[in-house]
Amino acid sequence: MSNGDIFAGEVIGTAVLILFGAGVCAAVTLHHSRAKTSGWIVISFGWAWPCWPGRTPPPRCPAGTSTPL
């Protein structure tokens, strides 16, 4: 895996995290949104859901860690 692949993966992962996290926060705080009264649990799941694939260890990693180094 090259440095470019690692960098692209980090950029895409960060973009997905920000997209879902900011999107759920906006949905909960905007006045005319259907998720207006959802509360903190929806925000927690909105931030945790994109973090889950990054913390799941890949099958080819022998130590069971999520970092490739």
N, C-alpha and C positions, 0 to 999 in steps of 0.2 A: 504494500500500500504506500503510495507516494504522499509527499507532503501536501500536494494539491488536492488529493482525494480526502485527506484528513481535514483540510481547511474547508473544502466544499461541504463536507458532512457537518462540520461545526456551524457553518453559516446557515445551512438549511435547518438544522435542529434548533438553532436559536430563533430563526424566523418563525418556525412552527410554534415554539413556546410563546413567543411574544404575540403571535396572531391569536392563539386560543386564549391566553391569559388576559390580554387587553380586550379581546372581544367579549369574554364573559364578564369582565368588570364593567365594560360599557353597557352590556345588556342589563345588568343588575341596577346600574345607576341612572340610566336614561329614563325620563319620565313617561314616554309613550311606548315603552318596551313591554312585551309580554312577560319578561322575566324580572320585572321591577321589584316585586316583593319576594324574590327567591331567597335572598340572604347569603350568609357566609358559606354554607355548605356547597352551594352551586359554584361560588368563587373558588373554593378549595378544590373541587373536582375539576374545574376548568383549568386551574394551574397544574394540578397533579397529572391529569390525563396525558398531556404531551411529554411529561417527564418520565412516564413509565417505560416507554420503549428504550429510552437511553440508559435506564438502569437495569434492564433485563440483560443478563449475560448472554452473549452469542454462543451458539453450540460449539464453535471451533476453538473457543478459549479454554485452555485446559484448567486454569486455576479457578474458573467460575467468576472472574471479575468482569466488570463492564468496561474497563479501560484497556486499550490495545497495547499499552506499553508495560 
